[in-house]
Amino acid sequence: IGFIGLGLMGKPMARNLHKAGAAMTVTSRSPGPAEELAGEGMQAAATPREVAAASDIIIVMVTDTDAVDKVLHGPDGVIAGLTEGKLVIDMGTTKPRETRDWAKEIAGLGCDYVDAPVSGGTVGAEEGTLSIMAGGSESAFRRVQPLFEIMGRNINHLGDSGAGQVCKSANQAIVGMTLAAVAEGLTLATQAGVDPGAVRKALLGGFAESRVLDLHGGRMVERAFAPGGRASVQFKDINQALELADQVGLDMPSLKAIRELWQKMMDKGWGDLDQAGIIRAIEEP
């Protein structure tokens, strides 16, 4: 198995595959993470091309659509190292239109392509409990399902190429709005003189309960904003969801309104905070 992109999510995902017995060849934009994993028994490679040449299945876990494009198409990119029968999985959050184009391109080389974005943050990546949303052919999905079962728990095949990324856009729209709603509710409690930690505890178990209220609400109460998932990535994903909405002729007024809060985070220089840091955009003028 090849793994490209060893950031907050990719490194623990690669570790889980290695612990399960996969022979791993890894690389990342900066050499440090690959060298670290080499010390744990994996093979470090200098380029995506080397990873692709050494692997039957290549997993890409990088930040955005442009980054995936560079990993695939650079002079030392994945496509340059592919031979017939290999399979590429994009597990980042990437635009559906580009995903479908790349799937066709790679199919033309006699290889398979699966888009399989994930949800669950670094905690899910470390624990192997990610939600995985897959698009691609049924045969390709069956081939990679054993790997997904190592990295995740809630695994769904949504349809043909791009379907996983469409699902992830819906996920990120919901998560982005829910994060803002939790931040507003906890700030309301604080400014009305009630302990936000007690309010969060009271709400868990009622209709307001959610994974966001539990995990990110806890971070908001504790002021724990070291990034498990960066606000800048959530902002990118909201913009990506709105771009998809435009492409299919859908107006999303709530998401458009929430984007202003995430834009405020970027303008304030808070993009490297955890997503839970959105509460600061509620609290501060």
N, C-alpha and C positions, 0 to 999 in steps of 0.2 A: 504494500500500500504506500502511495506517495501522499505527502501532506505539505501543502504550500500555504503559509500564513500562520505564524505562531504567536499571535497576540493574546489578549485576555481570554478569548474563546478557543482559539486554535490549539494553544499549547496543552491545556487539559484534555481536549478531545483527542489529540495525538497520543497523549499518555494513556488514555483509556484503551485505545486500540492496541498499543504496544503491550499493555498489561494483559490483554486478552490473547496475546500470542502472535499478533501480526508483525511481519518483518517490515519495518518502517524506514522510508527514505524521506527526509524532511528538509525544507528550506524556508527562509523568511527574508524579508527585505533587509533587516539588519542581522548580522551573523550571530549575535549573542545567543538568542533563543535556540537556534539550531545546534550551536556548540554545546549548550546546556543539555539538550536532549541526546546529543551524541554521547555525552558522559553517562547517560542512563541506558545506553545500549542501542540507540537508533543510529542510522547512517545519515550524516549531514551531507547535503549537496550544495553546490554553489549557485545553481540556476534552476528555474522551473523545467527547462529542457532536460536537464540531468535527472530530475525527479521523474518526469514522464518516461524517459528512456528506461529507467530502472524499475518501473512499477506497472502492474496490471490495471490497477484502479488508482486514479489521481484525484485527491480531494483538494479543493481550493477554498480557503477561508480568509478572504481579504475584505477590505473595508467597503468598497462601492463598485459601481459599474465600470468606471474608468480603470480601477485597479484590476478587476477581472480581465478587462480587455488587454491590458498590458501583460498580465501573466500568461494569457493565451497566445497573444500575437507578437510579442516582442521577439527580437532576433534570437534570444535564448529562451523563448516561451514554450509553453506546453505543447502547442501544435507542432512545433519543430521536432519534438521528441516522440510524437505518437507513431505507432504502427497499428495495423489493422487488428481489431479485436479488443482494444483497450477501452476504458470507460472513464469519463471525466465527471466529477460531481462538484457543482458549485453550491456550497453550504452557507455563503453569505447572502446578503439582501441586495438583489440586483434587479434592474428594470426588466419587466416581462418581454418587451419587444426585442431588446437586444438578446435576451436569453434564447428566444425562439430562433433568432438568426444564427446564433452560435451553435445551437443544437443541429440545425440543418447543415451548417458548415462541417461540423465534426462527423455527422452521419455520412457525409460525402467522402470522408477519409476511411470509412469502414469501422468507425468507432461509435460508442454510445455516449449520450450526454443526459445527466439527470440534474435538475435544479432542485435543491433540497435545503432551503433556508430553515433556520432553527429559531426557537424561542425558549427562554429559560435563563438567560444570562450566565454569568460565570459560575454561579452556584449549580445550575443545571449541567453546565459543561463539566465541572469537576465531579459531580455525583453521577454523571451518566444518565440524567433524567430529562434531557432536552425534549421539547416537542419538535418533531421533524415533519415538514410539509413538502411532499415530493411531487415533482412533475416529470414526465417522461414515459417511455413505453413500459408496458406491463413486464416484459422480459427483463428490461434494464432494472426496473424496480426490484424484481425478485432477486436479481443478482446482487444488489447492494443491501438488501434488507438485513442480512446478518450483521453487517457493519453498523447499520442504523440502530439495531437492537443493543449494541454495545454502548453507543453514545446517547441513546434516548429511550423514552418510555412510550410517549404518545406519538405513534408513527402512522402517518396517513399518506396514501397515494391519491392525489387530487385529480389526476388526469394527465393529458399530454404535456409536452414541453411548455414551460411558462406557468403552468397551473400552480406549482408550488410558490412561485414568486408573487402571483396574484393573491394567494392566500396570505402570504407574509405581509403584503401591503395592507390587507384588511386587518391583520393582527396589529400592525404598527399604528394604524389609525386609531384603533380601539385603545391600545396601550397609551398612546400619546395623550388622548383625551382623558383617560382614567387617571393617569399620573397628575394631570392638572386638576382634576376634580378632587382627588385625595388631598393635594396641596391646598386647595381652596378650603375644603372642609376642616382640615386640621388648623389652618391659620384662623379661620372663623372661630373655632373653639378657643384658641389662644387669646385672641383679642377680646373675646367675650368673657375671659377670666376663668376658663375651665382647662384643666390639664389635658393637653392634646394626647399624651400617652394613655390616659384613662379613657378618653373618647375613642381612640383607635381600638382599644381592648373591648369596649362596649359594642362597637360596630361589627367586630368580627363575630360571625354567626348570624347576623341579620342580613337584610337585602343588600346592604352596602358592602358586604364581604367580597373580597377579591384577592387574588395573589398580589396585586399591586398594593392594596391597602395593607396586607400582611407584611410583605417584604419591604417595599419602598416606603410605605407609611412608617414602618419601624425605623428606617434610615432617616426619614424626615424628623421624627421625634428625637432620635439620638444625634442628629446633625452629623451623620456619617456619610460624607459625600466623596470619599475616595472611590474612583470609578470601578464599578462592576460592569456597567454599560454606559458609555459616555453620552452626555447630552447632545454633543455634536452629531453623533450617529443617529440618535432618535430624530433630530431635526432634519437630517438628510432623508430619513425614511418617511417622515411626514410629507416633505416636498415630493418625494417619489410617489407616494400614494395619491397626492393631488394631481400630479402629472398623469398618472394612470386614469384618474377620474375624468380629466379633460379629454383623454383619448377615447373614452367610452361614452362621453356626453353626459356625465353625472356631476351635479353640483353638490358639494359637501360643505355646507355653511358652518357646521360645528367645527370641523377640522380646520377650516380656513381661519376661524376665530382663534382656535387654540394655537395655530402656527405663530400668531403674534407673540404669545408668551415665550415660545421656544426661540423666536427671533430675538427677543429681549435678552435671553440667556447668551446668545451668540454676541450680541452687541455689548454686553457687559463683560465679555471675556470669560464666561463660565462654561465654555464648551467642553472642557476636560473634566468637569465635575460629573459625578454619577447622575443618572436621570432623575433621581430623587431630589437633586438640587433645584428642580423646577420650583420648589417651594420658595426659594429666594426671590424668584421673579414675581411671586404673589406678594411677598412680605415687603419688598423694597421698591421705592418709587423709581 
